[in-house]
Amino acid sequence: MTDDQYAFGNPVTRYPRVEPPLQHQDEPAVQGVMTPVPDLGEHTYRGSGRLAGRRALITGGDSGIGGAAAIAFAREGADVAIVHRPGEEPDAAHVLGLIREAGRHGVALVADLTDAERCRTVVADAVAELGGLDILVNNAGKQTAVAKVEDLSDEQFEATFRTNVFAPFRLIKAALPHLTPGSTIINTASLEAYVPAPDRLDYAATKAAINNLSKGLAQQLAPRGIRVNVVAPGPTWTALQVSDGVSDEQMTHFDDENEYRRAGQPAEIAPAFVFLASAESGYVSGETLNVNGGMVTP
């Protein structure tokens, strides 16, 4: 691993293989006790003022990709509200500490985003805490591997859609009255939107839905000067994997899925969110930015 995200070098060997031992946590998992602990860029991300004065709301911002984006946004000059579920307080405290070390205002909001009313109040809480809103990142996701469709319950199928599709839809609607021209919405999809794993039918379907929703919404909101884009990560080492997001077999071979022959780290995904949130991507809307270690997508 390099000491700075701006350092050039071989991207294949920039991070070591994860090679995780088998491990399981009940959902929601705590990142801080994973082996190894995912890298959020705590020691490598160096900001340059690209988001100075902006105010961001990031769901799933306590760990993984959302946590890495929160740290990067703060180091770029943004104030950040992160949303997490009950039980994830240790991870949230870690990210909040780094936001505050960067000299920015940070707040953690506890919420079950499958609740429609809570989606609306989360936005109101973030606006009140930050004094407004310029960036909405819909990153929170539910992923549970089920080998056979006969064993995929109606309850899980519905919960996955409520978390991954309904919640972003509701958050976007609640946020729009606060977003002015120049604001951005960034949704997290996945490689699964294009190459669905057979044991993640519900998850993959939601990621295809959010990708499609984002492209339509980008066209609708363009006249208002609000951009909508998507980040679609490939295999990335996060708490989703240890809370039954993948099978035991997939976990032990987690490094072998992409062309780099190693899993990605959240720190490697965060710069994509920074780019799409920054003014330098002002001519970019309706785009899906794939960050996946060389896995070719349509």
C-alpha positions as CSV (number, residue, x, y, z in Angstrom):
1,M,0.0,0.0,0.0
2,T,1.3,3.5,-0.8
3,D,1.3,6.4,1.6
4,D,-0.8,8.7,-0.6
5,Q,-3.6,8.2,-3.0
6,Y,-1.9,10.4,-5.5
7,A,1.2,8.3,-5.7
8,F,1.7,6.5,-9.0
9,G,2.5,2.8,-9.0
10,N,1.3,-0.6,-10.1
11,P,-2.5,-0.6,-9.3
12,V,-2.5,-4.4,-9.1
13,T,-0.1,-4.5,-6.2
14,R,-1.2,-1.2,-4.6
15,Y,-3.0,-3.2,-1.9
16,P,-2.2,-6.7,-0.8
17,R,-4.7,-9.6,-1.3
18,V,-7.2,-9.7,1.5
19,E,-7.2,-13.5,1.9
20,P,-9.8,-13.4,4.6
21,P,-10.2,-16.2,7.1
22,L,-13.8,-17.5,7.4
23,Q,-15.7,-15.3,9.7
24,H,-19.3,-14.5,10.5
25,Q,-21.2,-11.7,12.2
26,D,-24.9,-11.1,12.7
27,E,-26.3,-8.3,10.7
28,P,-25.4,-5.4,11.0
29,A,-21.7,-6.4,11.2
30,V,-19.1,-4.2,12.9
31,Q,-16.2,-3.4,10.6
32,G,-13.8,-2.7,13.4
33,V,-13.6,-6.4,14.4
34,M,-13.2,-7.9,10.9
35,T,-10.0,-9.7,9.9
36,P,-8.5,-7.9,8.2
37,V,-10.1,-4.5,9.0
38,P,-11.0,-2.8,5.7
39,D,-8.9,0.2,4.7
40,L,-11.0,3.4,4.6
41,G,-8.1,5.6,3.6
42,E,-7.5,6.8,7.1
43,H,-3.8,7.0,6.5
44,T,-3.7,7.7,2.8
45,Y,-6.4,10.1,1.7
46,R,-5.1,13.6,1.3
47,G,-7.7,16.3,0.4
48,S,-7.2,19.4,-1.7
49,G,-10.3,21.5,-1.0
50,R,-12.4,20.1,-3.8
51,L,-15.6,20.1,-1.7
52,A,-14.9,23.2,0.4
53,G,-18.1,24.4,2.1
54,R,-20.3,21.6,0.8
55,R,-22.7,19.7,3.0
56,A,-23.2,15.9,2.5
57,L,-25.5,13.2,3.7
58,I,-24.1,9.7,3.3
59,T,-26.2,6.6,4.1
60,G,-24.2,3.6,5.3
61,G,-21.5,6.2,6.2
62,D,-20.2,4.4,9.3
63,S,-18.1,1.8,7.5
64,G,-17.0,0.4,4.2
65,I,-17.4,2.4,1.0
66,G,-19.7,5.0,2.7
67,G,-17.2,5.4,5.6
68,A,-14.4,5.9,3.1
69,A,-16.4,8.5,1.2
70,A,-17.3,10.3,4.4
71,I,-13.6,10.6,5.4
72,A,-12.6,11.7,1.9
73,F,-15.4,14.3,1.7
74,A,-14.4,15.8,5.1
75,R,-10.7,16.0,4.0
76,E,-11.9,17.8,0.9
77,G,-13.6,20.4,3.0
78,A,-17.2,19.1,3.4
79,D,-19.3,18.8,6.5
80,V,-20.8,15.3,6.6
81,A,-23.8,13.6,8.2
82,I,-23.6,9.8,8.2
83,V,-26.5,7.5,8.6
84,H,-26.1,4.1,10.3
85,R,-28.2,1.4,11.9
86,P,-28.4,0.6,15.6
87,G,-25.4,-1.6,16.6
88,E,-23.0,0.2,14.3
89,E,-22.0,2.9,16.8
90,P,-18.3,1.8,17.2
91,D,-17.8,2.2,13.4
92,A,-19.7,5.4,13.3
93,A,-17.6,6.9,16.2
94,H,-14.4,6.0,14.2
95,V,-15.5,7.8,11.1
96,L,-16.9,10.8,13.0
97,G,-13.6,11.1,14.8
98,L,-11.8,11.4,11.5
99,I,-14.3,13.9,10.1
100,R,-13.7,16.1,13.1
101,E,-9.9,15.6,12.9
102,A,-10.2,17.1,9.4
103,G,-11.7,20.2,11.0
104,R,-15.2,19.6,9.6
105,H,-18.6,19.2,11.3
106,G,-19.8,15.6,11.5
107,V,-22.9,14.1,12.8
108,A,-24.2,10.5,13.0
109,L,-27.9,9.7,12.5
110,V,-29.3,6.4,13.6
111,A,-32.0,5.1,11.3
112,D,-33.8,2.1,9.9
113,L,-34.1,3.3,6.3
114,T,-36.8,0.7,5.5
115,D,-39.1,3.0,7.4
116,A,-40.5,5.6,5.0
117,E,-41.1,8.3,7.5
118,R,-37.6,7.9,8.9
119,C,-36.1,8.5,5.5
120,R,-37.9,11.8,5.5
121,T,-36.8,12.8,9.0
122,V,-33.2,11.7,8.3
123,V,-33.0,14.4,5.6
124,A,-34.6,17.0,7.8
125,D,-32.2,16.1,10.6
126,A,-29.2,16.4,8.3
127,V,-30.3,19.7,7.0
128,A,-30.8,21.0,10.5
129,E,-27.4,19.8,11.6
130,L,-25.4,21.0,8.6
131,G,-27.4,24.1,7.8
132,G,-28.4,22.8,4.3
133,L,-27.6,20.1,1.9
134,D,-25.6,19.9,-1.3
135,I,-24.7,16.3,-1.7
136,L,-26.8,13.2,-1.2
137,V,-25.0,9.8,-1.3
138,N,-27.3,6.8,-1.2
139,N,-24.9,4.1,-0.3
140,A,-26.6,1.9,2.4
141,G,-27.3,-1.6,1.1
142,K,-28.5,-5.0,2.1
143,Q,-26.9,-8.1,0.7
144,T,-27.6,-11.7,1.8
145,A,-26.5,-14.7,-0.2
146,V,-29.1,-17.4,-0.8
147,A,-28.1,-20.4,-3.0
148,K,-31.5,-21.5,-4.2
149,V,-34.4,-19.3,-5.3
150,E,-36.8,-21.6,-3.4
151,D,-35.0,-20.6,-0.2
152,L,-35.2,-16.8,-0.9
153,S,-38.0,-15.7,1.3
154,D,-40.6,-13.1,0.4
155,E,-39.5,-11.2,3.6
156,Q,-35.8,-11.0,2.5
157,F,-36.7,-10.1,-1.1
158,E,-38.9,-7.2,0.1
159,A,-36.4,-6.1,2.8
160,T,-33.6,-5.9,0.2
161,F,-35.7,-3.8,-2.1
162,R,-36.9,-1.5,0.7
163,T,-33.3,-0.9,1.7
164,N,-31.6,-0.7,-1.7
165,V,-34.3,1.0,-3.9
166,F,-37.2,2.3,-1.8
167,A,-35.0,4.2,0.6
168,P,-32.9,6.0,-2.0
169,F,-36.2,7.0,-3.8
170,R,-37.6,8.4,-0.6
171,L,-34.4,10.1,0.4
172,I,-34.1,11.8,-3.0
173,K,-37.7,13.0,-2.8
174,A,-37.1,14.4,0.7
175,A,-33.8,16.0,-0.3
176,L,-34.9,17.7,-3.5
177,P,-36.5,20.8,-1.8
178,H,-33.1,21.5,-0.2
179,L,-30.9,20.9,-3.3
180,T,-30.0,24.0,-5.4
181,P,-28.3,24.2,-8.8
182,G,-24.9,22.6,-8.5
183,S,-26.0,20.0,-6.1
184,T,-25.3,16.3,-6.7
185,I,-26.9,12.9,-6.0
186,I,-24.7,9.9,-6.1
187,N,-26.1,6.4,-5.8
188,T,-24.2,3.2,-5.2
189,A,-24.9,0.4,-7.6
190,S,-22.6,-2.6,-8.1
191,L,-21.0,-4.8,-10.7
192,E,-24.0,-7.1,-9.9
193,A,-26.2,-4.8,-11.9
194,Y,-24.5,-6.1,-15.0
195,V,-23.1,-9.5,-13.9
196,P,-25.6,-10.9,-11.3
197,A,-24.3,-13.6,-9.0
198,P,-26.7,-16.5,-9.0
199,D,-26.9,-16.5,-5.2
200,R,-27.7,-12.7,-4.9
201,L,-30.8,-12.5,-7.0
202,D,-32.5,-9.9,-4.9
203,Y,-29.4,-7.8,-4.3
204,A,-28.4,-7.8,-8.0
205,A,-31.9,-6.9,-9.1
206,T,-31.9,-3.8,-6.8
207,K,-28.6,-2.6,-8.1
208,A,-29.8,-2.8,-11.7
209,A,-32.9,-0.9,-10.6
210,I,-30.9,1.9,-8.9
211,N,-28.7,2.2,-11.9
212,N,-31.7,2.6,-14.2
213,L,-33.5,4.9,-11.9
214,S,-30.5,7.1,-11.7
215,K,-30.2,7.5,-15.4
216,G,-33.8,8.5,-15.8
217,L,-33.6,10.9,-12.9
218,A,-30.5,12.5,-14.3
219,Q,-32.5,13.5,-17.3
220,Q,-35.4,14.8,-15.3
221,L,-33.2,16.9,-12.9
222,A,-30.8,18.3,-15.5
223,P,-33.0,21.4,-16.1
224,R,-32.7,22.1,-12.4
225,G,-29.0,22.0,-12.5
226,I,-28.9,18.9,-10.2
227,R,-26.6,16.1,-11.3
228,V,-27.3,12.4,-10.7
229,N,-24.6,9.8,-11.1
230,V,-23.7,6.2,-10.0
231,V,-20.7,4.5,-8.6
232,A,-20.7,0.7,-9.3
233,P,-18.0,-1.0,-7.3
234,G,-16.7,-4.5,-8.0
235,P,-15.7,-6.9,-5.2
236,T,-14.8,-4.7,-2.2
237,W,-13.9,-5.9,1.3
238,T,-16.6,-4.5,3.6
239,A,-18.8,-5.6,6.4
240,L,-21.4,-6.9,3.9
241,Q,-19.2,-10.0,3.3
242,V,-19.0,-11.1,6.9
243,S,-22.7,-10.8,7.6
244,D,-23.8,-13.5,5.1
245,G,-23.4,-11.3,2.0
246,V,-21.3,-14.1,0.4
247,S,-21.0,-17.8,0.9
248,D,-18.1,-19.4,2.8
249,E,-16.7,-20.5,-0.5
250,Q,-16.9,-17.1,-2.0
251,M,-15.3,-15.5,1.0
252,T,-12.3,-17.7,0.9
253,H,-11.8,-16.9,-2.8
254,F,-12.8,-13.3,-2.5
255,D,-9.5,-12.1,-4.0
256,D,-9.9,-14.1,-7.2
257,E,-12.9,-12.5,-8.9
258,N,-11.4,-9.6,-10.8
259,E,-8.5,-9.1,-13.2
260,Y,-6.3,-7.6,-10.4
261,R,-6.6,-10.9,-8.5
262,R,-7.3,-9.0,-5.3
263,A,-10.3,-7.5,-3.6
264,G,-10.7,-3.8,-3.6
265,Q,-10.5,-1.7,-0.5
266,P,-13.1,1.1,0.3
267,A,-10.3,3.6,0.1
268,E,-10.0,2.9,-3.6
269,I,-13.7,3.5,-4.2
270,A,-13.9,6.8,-2.3
271,P,-12.2,9.0,-5.0
272,A,-14.9,8.1,-7.5
273,F,-17.5,9.7,-5.1
274,V,-15.3,12.7,-4.6
275,F,-15.0,13.2,-8.4
276,L,-18.7,13.0,-8.9
277,A,-19.4,15.3,-6.0
278,S,-16.9,17.9,-7.1
279,A,-17.3,20.8,-9.6
280,E,-14.8,19.2,-12.0
281,S,-17.5,16.7,-12.9
282,G,-20.0,19.4,-13.8
283,Y,-20.5,18.1,-17.3
284,V,-21.1,14.5,-16.0
285,S,-24.7,13.3,-15.2
286,G,-26.4,10.0,-15.8
287,E,-23.0,8.3,-15.7
288,T,-22.2,5.0,-14.0
289,L,-18.5,5.0,-12.9
290,N,-17.4,1.4,-12.6
291,V,-14.6,0.8,-10.1
292,N,-13.9,-2.9,-10.2
293,G,-10.3,-3.9,-10.8
294,G,-10.6,-4.4,-14.5
295,M,-13.9,-6.3,-14.8
296,V,-15.4,-5.3,-18.1
297,T,-19.0,-4.1,-18.0
298,P,-21.4,-3.0,-20.8
